């Protein structure tokens, strides 16, 4: 059985880092995450990294959550980076051509370095 998605948030060097774990399979799993990310955009920082190293599965509804978040980040003049994505999720992003709209970095360190530029 798929584990529901959980997340943690920390602010480091004015970069909000969200670490996702489990499975992002719907609006329910993404709802709290989406609310917290929007709160960060409104108050703390415009640079956001999503650590996907512990995210096991994502489906089309989960991808839709990410697309709406990207739109929200861009409309707030922010920047969004995915880091540590598994080969399975990278492949899904390539198949759906979403790798052309999301910025992917192979490691958490690379994601932070990119956002510090």
Biopython code that builds the backbone (N, CA, C, O; Angstrom):
import numpy as np
from Bio.PDB.StructureBuilder import StructureBuilder

atoms = [
    (1, "UNK", "N", (0.836, -1.185, 0.000)),
    (1, "UNK", "CA", (0.000, 0.000, 0.000)),
    (1, "UNK", "C", (0.879, 1.246, 0.000)),
    (1, "UNK", "O", (1.914, 1.271, 0.666)),
    (2, "UNK", "N", (0.481, 2.274, -0.735)),
    (2, "UNK", "CA", (1.252, 3.500, -0.818)),
    (2, "UNK", "C", (1.124, 4.307, 0.462)),
    (2, "UNK", "O", (0.042, 4.425, 1.037)),
    (3, "UNK", "N", (2.238, 4.854, 0.891)),
    (3, "UNK", "CA", (2.271, 5.699, 2.077)),
    (3, "UNK", "C", (1.812, 7.102, 1.696)),
    (3, "UNK", "O", (2.264, 7.649, 0.691)),
    (4, "UNK", "N", (0.921, 7.687, 2.489)),
    (4, "UNK", "CA", (0.496, 9.062, 2.239)),
    (4, "UNK", "C", (1.698, 9.989, 2.306)),
    (4, "UNK", "O", (2.681, 9.703, 2.989)),
    (5, "UNK", "N", (1.609, 11.087, 1.601)),
    (5, "UNK", "CA", (2.704, 12.028, 1.595)),
    (5, "UNK", "C", (2.739, 12.831, 2.886)),
    (5, "UNK", "O", (1.707, 13.253, 3.407)),
    (6, "UNK", "N", (3.946, 13.032, 3.384)),
    (6, "UNK", "CA", (4.183, 13.932, 4.507)),
    (6, "UNK", "C", (5.262, 14.915, 4.053)),
    (6, "UNK", "O", (5.951, 14.680, 3.061)),
    (7, "UNK", "N", (5.399, 16.009, 4.785)),
    (7, "UNK", "CA", (6.439, 16.963, 4.428)),
    (7, "UNK", "C", (6.934, 17.694, 5.657)),
    (7, "UNK", "O", (6.243, 17.795, 6.671)),
    (8, "UNK", "N", (8.147, 18.198, 5.541)),
    (8, "UNK", "CA", (8.710, 19.083, 6.553)),
    (8, "UNK", "C", (9.160, 20.350, 5.838)),
    (8, "UNK", "O", (9.408, 20.344, 4.632)),
    (9, "UNK", "N", (9.260, 21.435, 6.600)),
    (9, "UNK", "CA", (9.691, 22.710, 6.033)),
    (9, "UNK", "C", (10.761, 23.301, 6.917)),
    (9, "UNK", "O", (10.661, 23.272, 8.143)),
    (10, "UNK", "N", (11.795, 23.843, 6.280)),
    (10, "UNK", "CA", (12.783, 24.623, 7.032)),
    (10, "UNK", "C", (13.243, 25.768, 6.139)),
    (10, "UNK", "O", (13.196, 25.676, 4.912)),
    (11, "UNK", "N", (13.684, 26.837, 6.771)),
    (11, "UNK", "CA", (14.222, 27.989, 6.056)),
    (11, "UNK", "C", (15.722, 28.014, 6.330)),
    (11, "UNK", "O", (16.161, 28.004, 7.480)),
    (12, "UNK", "N", (16.495, 28.048, 5.250)),
    (12, "UNK", "CA", (17.955, 28.046, 5.361)),
    (12, "UNK", "C", (18.503, 29.036, 4.338)),
    (12, "UNK", "O", (18.232, 28.898, 3.146)),
    (13, "UNK", "N", (19.268, 30.031, 4.782)),
    (13, "UNK", "CA", (19.825, 31.050, 3.885)),
    (13, "UNK", "C", (18.745, 31.690, 3.016)),
    (13, "UNK", "O", (18.955, 31.907, 1.822)),
    (14, "UNK", "N", (17.604, 31.990, 3.605)),
    (14, "UNK", "CA", (16.467, 32.601, 2.915)),
    (14, "UNK", "C", (15.933, 31.732, 1.766)),
    (14, "UNK", "O", (15.379, 32.241, 0.791)),
    (15, "UNK", "N", (16.108, 30.435, 1.899)),
    (15, "UNK", "CA", (15.541, 29.466, 0.958)),
    (15, "UNK", "C", (14.619, 28.550, 1.758)),
    (15, "UNK", "O", (15.026, 27.973, 2.766)),
    (16, "UNK", "N", (13.381, 28.424, 1.301)),
    (16, "UNK", "CA", (12.444, 27.501, 1.951)),
    (16, "UNK", "C", (12.678, 26.118, 1.355)),
    (16, "UNK", "O", (12.611, 25.934, 0.140)),
    (17, "UNK", "N", (12.951, 25.158, 2.217)),
    (17, "UNK", "CA", (13.205, 23.788, 1.770)),
    (17, "UNK", "C", (12.081, 22.896, 2.295)),
    (17, "UNK", "O", (11.910, 22.729, 3.502)),
    (18, "UNK", "N", (11.329, 22.334, 1.368)),
    (18, "UNK", "CA", (10.260, 21.397, 1.703)),
    (18, "UNK", "C", (10.754, 20.002, 1.361)),
    (18, "UNK", "O", (11.122, 19.736, 0.217)),
    (19, "UNK", "N", (10.766, 19.118, 2.335)),
    (19, "UNK", "CA", (11.159, 17.720, 2.097)),
    (19, "UNK", "C", (9.895, 16.880, 2.059)),
    (19, "UNK", "O", (9.165, 16.787, 3.046)),
    (20, "UNK", "N", (9.643, 16.268, 0.904)),
    (20, "UNK", "CA", (8.459, 15.430, 0.722)),
    (20, "UNK", "C", (8.820, 13.974, 0.930)),
    (20, "UNK", "O", (9.899, 13.535, 0.532)),
    (21, "UNK", "N", (7.929, 13.224, 1.549)),
    (21, "UNK", "CA", (8.124, 11.783, 1.759)),
    (21, "UNK", "C", (6.823, 11.061, 1.445)),
    (21, "UNK", "O", (5.737, 11.612, 1.628)),
    (22, "UNK", "N", (6.937, 9.827, 0.971)),
    (22, "UNK", "CA", (5.753, 9.013, 0.697)),
    (22, "UNK", "C", (5.295, 9.133, -0.735)),
    (22, "UNK", "O", (6.106, 9.106, -1.661)),
    (23, "UNK", "N", (3.983, 9.266, -0.919)),
    (23, "UNK", "CA", (3.382, 9.291, -2.254)),
    (23, "UNK", "C", (2.472, 10.503, -2.417)),
    (23, "UNK", "O", (1.646, 10.795, -1.552)),
    (24, "UNK", "N", (2.637, 11.203, -3.538)),
    (24, "UNK", "CA", (1.784, 12.360, -3.863)),
    (24, "UNK", "C", (0.808, 11.897, -4.934)),
    (24, "UNK", "O", (1.098, 11.938, -6.130)),
    (25, "UNK", "N", (-0.349, 11.458, -4.473)),
    (25, "UNK", "CA", (-1.304, 10.843, -5.390)),
    (25, "UNK", "C", (-2.615, 11.598, -5.482)),
    (25, "UNK", "O", (-3.594, 11.071, -6.010)),
    (26, "UNK", "N", (-2.650, 12.816, -4.980)),
    (26, "UNK", "CA", (-3.902, 13.536, -5.093)),
    (26, "UNK", "C", (-3.891, 14.870, -4.411)),
    (26, "UNK", "O", (-2.933, 15.241, -3.734)),
    (27, "UNK", "N", (-4.971, 15.582, -4.599)),
    (27, "UNK", "CA", (-5.136, 16.906, -4.012)),
    (27, "UNK", "C", (-5.148, 16.827, -2.485)),
    (27, "UNK", "O", (-4.702, 17.759, -1.815)),
    (28, "UNK", "N", (-5.654, 15.722, -1.930)),
    (28, "UNK", "CA", (-5.693, 15.570, -0.473)),
    (28, "UNK", "C", (-4.288, 15.608, 0.105)),
    (28, "UNK", "O", (-4.016, 16.338, 1.058)),
    (29, "UNK", "N", (-3.389, 14.806, -0.488)),
    (29, "UNK", "CA", (-2.009, 14.773, 0.004)),
    (29, "UNK", "C", (-1.323, 16.117, -0.193)),
    (29, "UNK", "O", (-0.526, 16.545, 0.641)),
    (30, "UNK", "N", (-1.640, 16.783, -1.308)),
    (30, "UNK", "CA", (-0.967, 18.032, -1.625)),
    (30, "UNK", "C", (-1.566, 19.262, -0.979)),
    (30, "UNK", "O", (-0.948, 20.326, -0.993)),
    (31, "UNK", "N", (-2.760, 19.140, -0.409)),
    (31, "UNK", "CA", (-3.467, 20.304, 0.123)),
    (31, "UNK", "C", (-2.717, 21.060, 1.197)),
    (31, "UNK", "O", (-2.497, 22.263, 1.060)),
    (32, "UNK", "N", (-2.318, 20.382, 2.267)),
    (32, "UNK", "CA", (-1.596, 21.035, 3.364)),
    (32, "UNK", "C", (-0.261, 21.587, 2.872)),
    (32, "UNK", "O", (0.147, 22.688, 3.243)),
    (33, "UNK", "N", (0.407, 20.805, 2.033)),
    (33, "UNK", "CA", (1.692, 21.215, 1.467)),
    (33, "UNK", "C", (1.524, 22.506, 0.669)),
    (33, "UNK", "O", (2.317, 23.438, 0.803)),
    (34, "UNK", "N", (0.490, 22.548, -0.156)),
    (34, "UNK", "CA", (0.213, 23.713, -0.993)),
    (34, "UNK", "C", (-0.043, 24.947, -0.117)),
    (34, "UNK", "O", (0.471, 26.029, -0.401)),
    (35, "UNK", "N", (-0.827, 24.784, 0.932)),
    (35, "UNK", "CA", (-1.130, 25.887, 1.852)),
    (35, "UNK", "C", (0.157, 26.417, 2.484)),
    (35, "UNK", "O", (0.373, 27.628, 2.527)),
    (36, "UNK", "N", (1.007, 25.523, 2.970)),
    (36, "UNK", "CA", (2.257, 25.940, 3.628)),
    (36, "UNK", "C", (3.189, 26.639, 2.648)),
    (36, "UNK", "O", (3.830, 27.629, 3.001)),
    (37, "UNK", "N", (3.270, 26.129, 1.409)),
    (37, "UNK", "CA", (4.143, 26.740, 0.420)),
    (37, "UNK", "C", (3.655, 28.152, 0.089)),
    (37, "UNK", "O", (4.468, 29.068, -0.042)),
    (38, "UNK", "N", (2.363, 28.335, -0.046)),
    (38, "UNK", "CA", (1.807, 29.658, -0.343)),
    (38, "UNK", "C", (2.041, 30.614, 0.833)),
    (38, "UNK", "O", (2.318, 31.796, 0.626)),
    (39, "UNK", "N", (1.929, 30.104, 2.060)),
    (39, "UNK", "CA", (2.228, 30.933, 3.238)),
    (39, "UNK", "C", (3.673, 31.418, 3.208)),
    (39, "UNK", "O", (3.952, 32.575, 3.521)),
    (40, "UNK", "N", (4.583, 30.537, 2.833)),
    (40, "UNK", "CA", (6.000, 30.899, 2.737)),
    (40, "UNK", "C", (6.188, 31.994, 1.692)),
    (40, "UNK", "O", (6.875, 32.985, 1.938)),
    (41, "UNK", "N", (5.577, 31.809, 0.529)),
    (41, "UNK", "CA", (5.676, 32.808, -0.543)),
    (41, "UNK", "C", (5.172, 34.165, -0.097)),
    (41, "UNK", "O", (5.745, 35.198, -0.443)),
    (42, "UNK", "N", (4.103, 34.154, 0.669)),
    (42, "UNK", "CA", (3.493, 35.405, 1.106)),
    (42, "UNK", "C", (4.277, 36.094, 2.219)),
    (42, "UNK", "O", (4.136, 37.301, 2.415)),
    (43, "UNK", "N", (5.102, 35.345, 2.952)),
    (43, "UNK", "CA", (5.704, 35.966, 4.128)),
    (43, "UNK", "C", (7.210, 35.803, 4.267)),
    (43, "UNK", "O", (7.867, 36.713, 4.773)),
    (44, "UNK", "N", (7.782, 34.691, 3.842)),
    (44, "UNK", "CA", (9.158, 34.427, 4.231)),
    (44, "UNK", "C", (10.192, 34.566, 3.118)),
    (44, "UNK", "O", (11.182, 35.277, 3.288)),
    (45, "UNK", "N", (9.986, 33.912, 2.000)),
    (45, "UNK", "CA", (10.989, 33.900, 0.946)),
    (45, "UNK", "C", (10.337, 33.582, -0.387)),
    (45, "UNK", "O", (9.248, 33.010, -0.439)),
    (46, "UNK", "N", (10.990, 33.946, -1.430)),
    (46, "UNK", "CA", (10.494, 33.662, -2.782)),
    (46, "UNK", "C", (11.287, 32.521, -3.425)),
    (46, "UNK", "O", (10.964, 32.086, -4.530)),
    (47, "UNK", "N", (12.313, 32.043, -2.740)),
    (47, "UNK", "CA", (13.135, 30.941, -3.277)),
    (47, "UNK", "C", (12.746, 29.650, -2.560)),
    (47, "UNK", "O", (12.862, 29.538, -1.339)),
    (48, "UNK", "N", (12.282, 28.676, -3.349)),
    (48, "UNK", "CA", (11.753, 27.441, -2.778)),
    (48, "UNK", "C", (12.392, 26.233, -3.442)),
    (48, "UNK", "O", (12.469, 26.138, -4.667)),
    (49, "UNK", "N", (12.845, 25.317, -2.603)),
    (49, "UNK", "CA", (13.365, 24.050, -3.099)),
    (49, "UNK", "C", (12.495, 22.931, -2.546)),
    (49, "UNK", "O", (12.165, 22.907, -1.360)),
    (50, "UNK", "N", (12.135, 22.012, -3.423)),
    (50, "UNK", "CA", (11.381, 20.841, -3.000)),
    (50, "UNK", "C", (12.322, 19.645, -3.072)),
    (50, "UNK", "O", (12.741, 19.226, -4.151)),
    (51, "UNK", "N", (12.642, 19.107, -1.902)),
    (51, "UNK", "CA", (13.497, 17.928, -1.777)),
    (51, "UNK", "C", (12.616, 16.704, -2.013)),
    (51, "UNK", "O", (11.764, 16.369, -1.191)),
    (52, "UNK", "N", (12.837, 16.045, -3.149)),
    (52, "UNK", "CA", (12.010, 14.895, -3.525)),
    (52, "UNK", "C", (12.729, 13.568, -3.305)),
    (52, "UNK", "O", (12.292, 12.535, -3.814)),
    (53, "UNK", "N", (13.820, 13.586, -2.555)),
    (53, "UNK", "CA", (14.626, 12.371, -2.395)),
    (53, "UNK", "C", (13.876, 11.237, -1.701)),
    (53, "UNK", "O", (14.225, 10.072, -1.890)),
    (54, "UNK", "N", (12.853, 11.551, -0.901)),
    (54, "UNK", "CA", (12.056, 10.513, -0.237)),
    (54, "UNK", "C", (10.643, 10.385, -0.814)),
    (54, "UNK", "O", (9.803, 9.681, -0.254)),
    (55, "UNK", "N", (10.385, 11.066, -1.930)),
    (55, "UNK", "CA", (9.077, 10.952, -2.585)),
    (55, "UNK", "C", (9.107, 9.711, -3.470)),
    (55, "UNK", "O", (9.903, 9.623, -4.405)),
    (56, "UNK", "N", (8.242, 8.765, -3.171)),
    (56, "UNK", "CA", (8.283, 7.464, -3.858)),
    (56, "UNK", "C", (7.442, 7.422, -5.124)),
    (56, "UNK", "O", (7.875, 6.878, -6.140)),
    (57, "UNK", "N", (6.237, 7.994, -5.070)),
    (57, "UNK", "CA", (5.309, 7.917, -6.196)),
    (57, "UNK", "C", (4.604, 9.251, -6.381)),
    (57, "UNK", "O", (4.404, 10.011, -5.433)),
    (58, "UNK", "N", (4.233, 9.513, -7.630)),
    (58, "UNK", "CA", (3.424, 10.682, -7.946)),
    (58, "UNK", "C", (2.567, 10.322, -9.147)),
    (58, "UNK", "O", (3.025, 9.626, -10.053)),
    (59, "UNK", "N", (1.327, 10.790, -9.159)),
    (59, "UNK", "CA", (0.462, 10.517, -10.314)),
    (59, "UNK", "C", (0.064, 11.837, -10.964)),
    (59, "UNK", "O", (0.584, 12.892, -10.602)),
    (60, "UNK", "N", (-0.855, 11.778, -11.920)),
    (60, "UNK", "CA", (-1.227, 12.978, -12.670)),
    (60, "UNK", "C", (-1.848, 14.043, -11.769)),
    (60, "UNK", "O", (-1.631, 15.235, -11.990)),
    (61, "UNK", "N", (-2.600, 13.644, -10.778)),
    (61, "UNK", "CA", (-3.188, 14.628, -9.864)),
    (61, "UNK", "C", (-2.092, 15.313, -9.058)),
    (61, "UNK", "O", (-2.131, 16.526, -8.853)),
    (62, "UNK", "N", (-1.120, 14.537, -8.603)),
    (62, "UNK", "CA", (0.024, 15.109, -7.893)),
    (62, "UNK", "C", (0.812, 16.060, -8.782)),
    (62, "UNK", "O", (1.260, 17.112, -8.327)),
    (63, "UNK", "N", (0.982, 15.690, -10.058)),
    (63, "UNK", "CA", (1.658, 16.583, -11.004)),
    (63, "UNK", "C", (0.879, 17.886, -11.159)),
    (63, "UNK", "O", (1.465, 18.963, -11.268)),
    (64, "UNK", "N", (-0.450, 17.774, -11.166)),
    (64, "UNK", "CA", (-1.293, 18.968, -11.258)),
    (64, "UNK", "C", (-1.075, 19.902, -10.078)),
    (64, "UNK", "O", (-1.083, 21.122, -10.242)),
    (65, "UNK", "N", (-0.879, 19.340, -8.892)),
    (65, "UNK", "CA", (-0.589, 20.151, -7.707)),
    (65, "UNK", "C", (0.719, 20.914, -7.926)),
    (65, "UNK", "O", (0.799, 22.107, -7.632)),
    (66, "UNK", "N", (1.736, 20.233, -8.437)),
    (66, "UNK", "CA", (3.027, 20.880, -8.684)),
    (66, "UNK", "C", (2.919, 21.972, -9.745)),
    (66, "UNK", "O", (3.545, 23.024, -9.616)),
    (67, "UNK", "N", (2.133, 21.731, -10.788)),
    (67, "UNK", "CA", (1.957, 22.735, -11.843)),
    (67, "UNK", "C", (1.289, 23.982, -11.272)),
    (67, "UNK", "O", (1.707, 25.100, -11.574)),
    (68, "UNK", "N", (0.258, 23.801, -10.453)),
    (68, "UNK", "CA", (-0.415, 24.973, -9.874)),
    (68, "UNK", "C", (0.515, 25.707, -8.905)),
    (68, "UNK", "O", (0.468, 26.934, -8.817)),
    (69, "UNK", "N", (1.362, 24.968, -8.176)),
    (69, "UNK", "CA", (2.324, 25.613, -7.285)),
    (69, "UNK", "C", (3.354, 26.412, -8.073)),
    (69, "UNK", "O", (3.712, 27.525, -7.689)),
    (70, "UNK", "N", (3.830, 25.838, -9.182)),
    (70, "UNK", "CA", (4.798, 26.549, -10.017)),
    (70, "UNK", "C", (4.195, 27.867, -10.514)),
    (70, "UNK", "O", (4.856, 28.906, -10.501)),
    (71, "UNK", "N", (2.951, 27.811, -10.946)),
    (71, "UNK", "CA", (2.268, 29.024, -11.405)),
    (71, "UNK", "C", (2.197, 30.060, -10.277)),
    (71, "UNK", "O", (2.448, 31.243, -10.507)),
    (72, "UNK", "N", (1.864, 29.626, -9.085)),
    (72, "UNK", "CA", (1.774, 30.522, -7.930)),
    (72, "UNK", "C", (3.144, 31.136, -7.610)),
    (72, "UNK", "O", (3.245, 32.335, -7.349)),
    (73, "UNK", "N", (4.189, 30.312, -7.633)),
    (73, "UNK", "CA", (5.542, 30.794, -7.350)),
    (73, "UNK", "C", (5.952, 31.835, -8.390)),
    (73, "UNK", "O", (6.445, 32.907, -8.039)),
    (74, "UNK", "N", (5.749, 31.519, -9.663)),
    (74, "UNK", "CA", (6.131, 32.445, -10.752)),
    (74, "UNK", "C", (5.339, 33.747, -10.671)),
    (74, "UNK", "O", (5.894, 34.822, -10.897)),
    (75, "UNK", "N", (4.051, 33.663, -10.353)),
    (75, "UNK", "CA", (3.236, 34.874, -10.281)),
    (75, "UNK", "C", (3.634, 35.746, -9.093)),
    (75, "UNK", "O", (3.268, 36.921, -9.039)),
    (76, "UNK", "N", (4.377, 35.184, -8.141)),
    (76, "UNK", "CA", (4.900, 35.938, -7.001)),
    (76, "UNK", "C", (6.373, 36.291, -7.183)),
    (76, "UNK", "O", (7.067, 36.612, -6.218)),
    (77, "UNK", "N", (6.844, 36.230, -8.433)),
    (77, "UNK", "CA", (8.251, 36.496, -8.770)),
    (77, "UNK", "C", (9.213, 35.619, -7.977)),
    (77, "UNK", "O", (10.303, 36.054, -7.604)),
    (78, "UNK", "N", (8.801, 34.385, -7.727)),
    (78, "UNK", "CA", (9.641, 33.460, -6.989)),
    (78, "UNK", "C", (10.332, 32.467, -7.893)),
    (78, "UNK", "O", (10.194, 32.509, -9.116)),
    (79, "UNK", "N", (11.070, 31.584, -7.279)),
    (79, "UNK", "CA", (11.792, 30.557, -8.008)),
    (79, "UNK", "C", (11.581, 29.216, -7.310)),
    (79, "UNK", "O", (11.634, 29.129, -6.083)),
    (80, "UNK", "N", (11.340, 28.174, -8.105)),
    (80, "UNK", "CA", (11.059, 26.837, -7.587)),
    (80, "UNK", "C", (12.018, 25.841, -8.219)),
    (80, "UNK", "O", (12.197, 25.819, -9.437)),
    (81, "UNK", "N", (12.634, 25.018, -7.376)),
    (81, "UNK", "CA", (13.565, 23.999, -7.839)),
    (81, "UNK", "C", (13.180, 22.666, -7.211)),
    (81, "UNK", "O", (12.873, 22.598, -6.021)),
    (82, "UNK", "N", (13.198, 21.606, -8.017)),
    (82, "UNK", "CA", (13.051, 20.241, -7.510)),
    (82, "UNK", "C", (14.457, 19.670, -7.382)),
    (82, "UNK", "O", (15.277, 19.833, -8.286)),
    (83, "UNK", "N", (14.741, 19.008, -6.280)),
    (83, "UNK", "CA", (16.063, 18.419, -6.084)),
    (83, "UNK", "C", (15.931, 16.998, -5.566)),
    (83, "UNK", "O", (14.978, 16.661, -4.863)),
    (84, "UNK", "N", (16.906, 16.172, -5.926)),
    (84, "UNK", "CA", (16.953, 14.806, -5.432)),
    (84, "UNK", "C", (15.854, 13.911, -5.974)),
    (84, "UNK", "O", (15.494, 12.922, -5.336)),
    (85, "UNK", "N", (15.318, 14.240, -7.137)),
    (85, "UNK", "CA", (14.232, 13.423, -7.697)),
    (85, "UNK", "C", (14.752, 12.061, -8.114)),
    (85, "UNK", "O", (15.848, 11.942, -8.662)),
    (86, "UNK", "N", (13.961, 11.044, -7.853)),
    (86, "UNK", "CA", (14.348, 9.679, -8.222)),
    (86, "UNK", "C", (14.293, 9.523, -9.739)),
    (86, "UNK", "O", (13.653, 10.318, -10.428)),
    (87, "UNK", "N", (14.957, 8.509, -10.247)),
    (87, "UNK", "CA", (14.949, 8.226, -11.684)),
    (87, "UNK", "C", (13.524, 8.008, -12.181)),
    (87, "UNK", "O", (13.189, 8.414, -13.293)),
    (88, "UNK", "N", (12.685, 7.373, -11.372)),
    (88, "UNK", "CA", (11.292, 7.117, -11.752)),
    (88, "UNK", "C", (10.530, 8.421, -11.946)),
    (88, "UNK", "O", (9.804, 8.575, -12.928)),
    (89, "UNK", "N", (10.689, 9.355, -11.022)),
    (89, "UNK", "CA", (9.971, 10.627, -11.119)),
    (89, "UNK", "C", (10.552, 11.487, -12.239)),
    (89, "UNK", "O", (9.801, 12.150, -12.954)),
    (90, "UNK", "N", (11.870, 11.488, -12.402)),
    (90, "UNK", "CA", (12.477, 12.220, -13.519)),
    (90, "UNK", "C", (11.940, 11.677, -14.839)),
    (90, "UNK", "O", (11.619, 12.448, -15.743)),
    (91, "UNK", "N", (11.841, 10.357, -14.953)),
    (91, "UNK", "CA", (11.320, 9.742, -16.167)),
    (91, "UNK", "C", (9.869, 10.174, -16.422)),
    (91, "UNK", "O", (9.501, 10.483, -17.555)),
    (92, "UNK", "N", (9.053, 10.193, -15.367)),
    (92, "UNK", "CA", (7.664, 10.644, -15.496)),
    (92, "UNK", "C", (7.614, 12.094, -15.987)),
    (92, "UNK", "O", (6.802, 12.431, -16.849)),
    (93, "UNK", "N", (8.476, 12.944, -15.441)),
    (93, "UNK", "CA", (8.512, 14.342, -15.870)),
    (93, "UNK", "C", (8.941, 14.458, -17.331)),
    (93, "UNK", "O", (8.446, 15.316, -18.061)),
    (94, "UNK", "N", (9.862, 13.593, -17.755)),
    (94, "UNK", "CA", (10.288, 13.607, -19.161)),
    (94, "UNK", "C", (9.173, 13.133, -20.088)),
    (94, "UNK", "O", (8.931, 13.741, -21.131)),
    (95, "UNK", "N", (8.500, 12.057, -19.713)),
    (95, "UNK", "CA", (7.414, 11.511, -20.532)),
    (95, "UNK", "C", (6.309, 12.552, -20.723)),
    (95, "UNK", "O", (5.751, 12.684, -21.812)),
    (96, "UNK", "N", (6.004, 13.282, -19.658)),
    (96, "UNK", "CA", (4.929, 14.281, -19.711)),
    (96, "UNK", "C", (5.436, 15.639, -20.205)),
    (96, "UNK", "O", (4.667, 16.596, -20.303)),
    (97, "UNK", "N", (6.732, 15.715, -20.513)),
    (97, "UNK", "CA", (7.383, 16.953, -20.973)),
    (97, "UNK", "C", (7.411, 18.046, -19.903)),
    (97, "UNK", "O", (7.713, 19.202, -20.199)),
    (98, "UNK", "N", (7.099, 17.679, -18.668)),
    (98, "UNK", "CA", (7.116, 18.663, -17.581)),
    (98, "UNK", "C", (8.536, 19.006, -17.144)),
    (98, "UNK", "O", (8.753, 19.982, -16.426)),
    (99, "UNK", "N", (9.501, 18.199, -17.582)),
    (99, "UNK", "CA", (10.895, 18.526, -17.282)),
    (99, "UNK", "C", (11.311, 19.827, -17.972)),
    (99, "UNK", "O", (12.339, 20.413, -17.631)),
    (100, "UNK", "N", (10.506, 20.280, -18.950)),
    (100, "UNK", "CA", (10.817, 21.532, -19.641)),
    (100, "UNK", "C", (10.307, 22.757, -18.880)),
    (100, "UNK", "O", (10.728, 23.877, -19.169)),
    (101, "UNK", "N", (9.411, 22.562, -17.917)),
    (101, "UNK", "CA", (8.906, 23.719, -17.155)),
    (101, "UNK", "C", (9.406, 23.744, -15.716)),
    (101, "UNK", "O", (9.445, 24.805, -15.093)),
    (102, "UNK", "N", (9.786, 22.591, -15.185)),
    (102, "UNK", "CA", (10.329, 22.540, -13.826)),
    (102, "UNK", "C", (11.844, 22.536, -13.885)),
    (102, "UNK", "O", (12.436, 21.913, -14.766)),
    (103, "UNK", "N", (12.475, 23.236, -12.941)),
    (103, "UNK", "CA", (13.935, 23.207, -12.857)),
    (103, "UNK", "C", (14.324, 22.053, -11.930)),
    (103, "UNK", "O", (13.926, 22.024, -10.765)),
    (104, "UNK", "N", (15.096, 21.112, -12.449)),
    (104, "UNK", "CA", (15.522, 19.937, -11.690)),
    (104, "UNK", "C", (17.010, 20.022, -11.393)),
    (104, "UNK", "O", (17.807, 20.363, -12.266)),
    (105, "UNK", "N", (17.377, 19.715, -10.169)),
    (105, "UNK", "CA", (18.783, 19.592, -9.770)),
    (105, "UNK", "C", (18.973, 18.203, -9.178)),
    (105, "UNK", "O", (18.103, 17.713, -8.457)),
    (106, "UNK", "N", (20.105, 17.562, -9.477)),
    (106, "UNK", "CA", (20.290, 16.167, -9.041)),
    (106, "UNK", "C", (20.379, 15.974, -7.531)),
    (106, "UNK", "O", (19.945, 14.947, -7.009)),
    (107, "UNK", "N", (20.943, 16.962, -6.826)),
    (107, "UNK", "CA", (21.117, 16.808, -5.374)),
    (107, "UNK", "C", (20.560, 18.029, -4.640)),
    (107, "UNK", "O", (20.320, 19.081, -5.232)),
    (108, "UNK", "N", (20.369, 17.857, -3.353)),
    (108, "UNK", "CA", (19.900, 18.943, -2.497)),
    (108, "UNK", "C", (20.923, 20.081, -2.517)),
    (108, "UNK", "O", (20.556, 21.253, -2.605)),
    (109, "UNK", "N", (22.202, 19.729, -2.434)),
    (109, "UNK", "CA", (23.271, 20.725, -2.442)),
    (109, "UNK", "C", (23.253, 21.533, -3.734)),
    (109, "UNK", "O", (23.437, 22.750, -3.713)),
    (110, "UNK", "N", (23.029, 20.849, -4.867)),
    (110, "UNK", "CA", (22.959, 21.543, -6.161)),
    (110, "UNK", "C", (21.755, 22.479, -6.208)),
    (110, "UNK", "O", (21.836, 23.574, -6.764)),
    (111, "UNK", "N", (20.642, 22.047, -5.626)),
    (111, "UNK", "CA", (19.438, 22.879, -5.585)),
    (111, "UNK", "C", (19.667, 24.155, -4.793)),
    (111, "UNK", "O", (19.271, 25.241, -5.217)),
    (112, "UNK", "N", (20.309, 24.017, -3.640)),
    (112, "UNK", "CA", (20.597, 25.182, -2.800)),
    (112, "UNK", "C", (21.570, 26.118, -3.518)),
    (112, "UNK", "O", (21.379, 27.334, -3.527)),
    (113, "UNK", "N", (22.609, 25.545, -4.117)),
    (113, "UNK", "CA", (23.598, 26.360, -4.845)),
    (113, "UNK", "C", (22.935, 27.125, -5.987)),
    (113, "UNK", "O", (23.242, 28.296, -6.211)),
    (114, "UNK", "N", (22.029, 26.472, -6.706)),
    (114, "UNK", "CA", (21.320, 27.126, -7.804)),
    (114, "UNK", "C", (20.500, 28.320, -7.298)),
    (114, "UNK", "O", (20.514, 29.393, -7.901)),
    (115, "UNK", "N", (19.795, 28.120, -6.195)),
    (115, "UNK", "CA", (18.945, 29.188, -5.662)),
    (115, "UNK", "C", (19.741, 30.327, -5.024)),
    (115, "UNK", "O", (19.218, 31.430, -4.869)),
    (116, "UNK", "N", (20.990, 30.077, -4.655)),
    (116, "UNK", "CA", (21.820, 31.125, -4.067)),
    (116, "UNK", "C", (22.414, 32.047, -5.125)),
    (116, "UNK", "O", (22.937, 33.110, -4.793)),
    (117, "UNK", "N", (22.340, 31.653, -6.394)),
    (117, "UNK", "CA", (22.930, 32.478, -7.468)),
    (117, "UNK", "C", (22.237, 33.817, -7.576)),
    (117, "UNK", "O", (22.601, 34.634, -8.422)),
]
sb = StructureBuilder()
sb.init_structure("model")
sb.init_model(0)
sb.init_chain("A")
sb.init_seg("    ")
for serial, (resi, resn, name, xyz) in enumerate(atoms, 1):
    if name == "N":
        sb.init_residue(resn, " ", resi, " ")
    sb.init_atom(name, np.array(xyz, "f"), 0.0, 1.0, " ", f" {name:<3s}", serial, name[0])
structure = sb.get_structure()
